[in-house]
């Protein structure tokens, strides 16, 4: 582990770990993601299997 990585780990408890962080934040963002990457998996994660 590098010094920078160690510093990041030290501050992980200060990071906002919102469970919905991977969800679209704008009304059209989800449509754009679907066009680029296809349908998300059941957890809402896009894997890049789109056309």
MOZI-V216274 format. One record per residue. SS is DSSP state (2 for helix, 1 for strand, 0 for the rest). PHI is phi in whole degrees, 0 to 359 (none if undefined). OMEGA is omega as a letter, one per 20 degrees, with the letter a starting at -180 (* if undefined). Layout:
ss=<SS SS>
phi=<PHI PHI>
omega=<OMEGA OMEGA>
This chain:
ss=<0 0 2 2 2 2 2 2 2 2 0 2 2 2 0 0 0 0 0 0 0 0 0 0 0 0 0 0 2 2 2 2 2 2 2 2 2 0 0 0 0 0 0 0 0 0 0 0 0 0 0>
phi=<none 282 300 297 298 298 296 295 299 301 259 301 290 263 274 288 254 294 296 260 300 273 276 299 253 239 305 267 298 297 295 298 298 296 294 282 239 86 288 284 283 302 271 85 263 270 249 78 258 284 288>
omega=<r r r r r r r r r a a a r a r a a a a a a a r a r a a a a r r r r r a a a a r r a r r a r a r r a a *>
